[in-house]
């Protein structure tokens, strides 16, 4: 039995670039020790990719009124069709490496209930990754050379014990707010939303938004508004800096001071549902500072 199952609901594999980056991501997961990989959904190319790689495939998934898989259903499949003690939902464009598995082990040894998340690095990888030899070392070198540390609003993987997140709101996956609710829920339920940024390097492969209406991110869309309402509103929208703990040198501990965390605390204090008035304006200004300081890597 593997210690961790990584599962995802990929996009269609019909777009050549999406095909490359999703195959890169999936293969990175397959190269990790004590890890099982599962693909969910019946979009074109999913079944064929799962068969080619010899990994688990669950085609049936509930969808919203636009045909997009729901978080509740994807999470339910992740629980029902696995037996590993820990689960990891990851977006299908994320390259994960062995430090994530090590971090998951370390956190699980110190906390019964937790959610582990972290900030990502953006990297343009237009070609298939070579997974021979020291592939992790080569990717780390590429990140150091030309990677861009993304803001704390990018939450692309979620590691948690399998007894958690068995019943989640009926969010639409791949749209705003559901990932933020995951952090909010962990923080308010167990006080154990753990930021693994200092210990784990995850790579988001840069892509366009041609798979979405208008070829642009879905912020402000009707489905984004619906997700926000299901999350409980802006007060329940947390990011990586709203975590209660950090994983540092293998230990789960209180977060170290960082200007981004300080600004984020003020941003969240002044947030309002309509972001109007002086409070909303203060929240917006502190949010700009959060994004600025949040793009400086936190290591060690």
N, C-alpha and C positions, 0 to 999 in steps of 0.2 A: 504494500500500500504506500502510495506517495504521501509526503507530508503536506503538499500543497497542490491544489488544482487551479490552474489559470483558465478562466473561461471568458468568452467574448461573443458579441453578436456582430459579425463583420458586415461591412458594406458589400455591395455587389463587386465581383472581381472583373467586371467587364471593362472598366476604365484601366488602360494600361499602367498608369502610374499608381493608382490605388492597388492594382493587382501586385505590383512589385513591393510596395511598402507593407502591405498586409502579409505577404509571404515572408518578407524579411522579419517582421515582428513575430509571426507564428514560429518560424524556425529558431529564432532566438530563445523562445520559451522551451522549445523541444530539446535544446541543448543544455538545459539546466537539470541538475541532479535532483532526484526525489520530487519531480514535478510531472503532473499529468495535464494535458492540454485538451480543451473541449471547445468546439465551435457550435454556435446556436443560430438557427434560422435556416430558411430555404431560398435565400437570395441566390441569383445565378453565380455559380462558381464555388459556393461553400461546400456542397457535398463532394464535388470533384477534388477540391483541395484537401478536405479531410481524408478522403480515400487515398489520394496520392501520398500524403504524409503519414498515413496509418494512425490517425488520431480520432478521438471520439467526436461524433456528430449527433446533435439533437435538432431535428428539423422543425418540430412543432413549437410555435411560440405565439402568444397573444399579441395583438397589435392595436394601435390606436385608430382613430377614424381616418387617418391618412395612410395607414398601412405600415407604420413604423413600430418596431417591437417596443413593448412596455418594460420598464425596469422591474416591475413586480414579477412578470412572467420570466424574464431572463434570470433574475435572482432565484426564483423557484426552481427553474431547471438546473441551475448551478448546485442547489442543495439536493435535489431529488436524484440526480444522475451521477453523483460522486460520493466517495466515502473518506476522503482525506480530511484530517483534522482542521486544516485551514483552507480557505478559499481566497482567490484573488480575481476580482473582475478587473479587466484591463481593456482600454480602448484598443482596437485592432491595428493601430498604427504605432504602437509603443514597443520599442526594443527594451527588453528587461534582461538583466544580467545576474550573475551569481550573488552579487552583494544584496539583492532583494531577498533571495531565499535565506541567506545568512541573517539578515535583519529580521525577517519574519520569525525565525527560530529564536532569536534573542528576545524579541518582544513577547512572544508566547511563553517563554520561560519565566517572565516576570509579571505578566498580566493575564488573568483569565478572560476578561472581556476587554476588547480593544478594537480600534480601527487604525491601521497604519496607512498613511498617505505621504506624499512628498512633492516638491517642485520638480519640474522637468527641464531638460535641455532640448532646444529645438536644433535640428540638424538636417540639412538637405542631403538626402541619400537617393538620388535618382536611379541608381543601378542596384541589381541584386547584391546583397552582402555576401562576402566570402566567409563562410563559417568554419573554415579549416584552421588548424593551429590555434594561435593565440588571438582569436577573433575579438575577444573582449578588450585586450590590450590595444589592438588597432583602433577599435571604436573610441576608447578613452582618449587616444592620441588625436583622433579627428575632433572630438568634443573640445579638447584643449585648444586646438588650432582654430576652429571655425564655428563651434557651437555657441548658441545664444541662450543664456539662462532666462527662462520665461517667468512671468509674474506669478505670484501665489494664487492667482485665480485659475490657473491651469491645474486641474485635479484629474489625473488620467488613470490611476490605478488605486485599488482599494483592497487591502489585505485584512482579513478578519477570521475569527474562529467560526466554524461551520454552524454553531448553535445561534449565531447572531444574524440579523437581517433576514429572518425567515418570513417576515411580513412587512412589506414596505409600501408606501403610497404608489398609486398607479401612474407614475411618471412616464413620459415618453423618453426613451433613451436617446442619447446623442444631442439633447437639447439642454438649454441652461437650467440651473437651479437644483436638479436632482443630485448632482455631485456635491453641491454645497450643503444640501440637507443631510447627506451621509455624514459629513463632519459635524454638523450641528447635533445630529442625533447621538453620535458617539460622545460628544462633549457633555451634553445635557443629561444623558442617560447613565454613563459610567465614569465620566471625567477622565476618559482614556482615549482621546483622539491623539495619536502619536505621529509627530512629524519626523520622518526618516531622511529628510533632505541631506543632512550632514553625512549620512552613512550610505546612501543609495544613489547611484547615478542611473536615471532612466532617460531614454532618448525618444523624443517625439519627432517622427519624420515629417518634414514640412510638406504640406499639400495644399491644393486649392479647395474651393467649396462648390465645385461644379455639380456635386451630388445633391445640393440643396437649392430650393427656389431662389432665383435671383443671383445665383453663384456667389453668395455671401453668407457670413455667419448668421445664425438664427436669432440673434438678440433682438428683442422687441417684437418677435412674431407672436401670433396667437397661441401657438403651442408653448412658447417660452413663458407667456403670461399664465397659461394654465398650470405649467409646472411650478411657477412661483407661488401660485395660490395653493397648490397641493403641499408645497413645502412649509406653508404657514406665513408667507410674506417675507419682506426684506430682513426682518429681525432674525429670521432663521436661515439666512444665506451666509454661511461661513466659508472661509477659504483656508489654505494651509497654515496661515499665520494665526488662525483662531484655535489651533490645537492646544491641548492642555499640557502635553509632554513632548520632549524631544528624545530621539535615540542618539546618544553621543558616546562613542567608544564602547559600544555594546551595552550601555546602561540606559534604561528609561528613567529620565529625570525631568525636573522642571526646566522649561525653556530658558536658554541663555538670553540675556538682553540683546536686542537688535533694534536699530531705529525703525525698521519696517514693522516689527511687532508693536512697538510703541505707537506709531502712527495709525496702525490698523485698529488698535484698541480705542483710540480717539474717534476714528472714522465710524466704528461700530456704535460707540456711545451716542453719537449725534444722529445716527441714521433714522429716517422716518419713512413711512410707507409711500408717501407721494414725493418725498425729497424736496418739499417746498419749505419756505420760510428760512430763517437764519440757521436752524438746526440742519436742514437739508444742505444748505450751502456750505456750512462748516464740514459736514460729512464728505461732501464732494471734494473739498480742498484737501482734507486729510487723506482722502482716497488717492489723490494724485501723488501725494508724498509716499503713501504706502507702495504704490506701483513703482515709483522711482527707486526707493531704497530696496524694494523687494526683488529687484533685478540684479542685485549684487550677490554673488554666490555665497552661501553659508557652508563652510567646510570645517572639519576637525571638531 
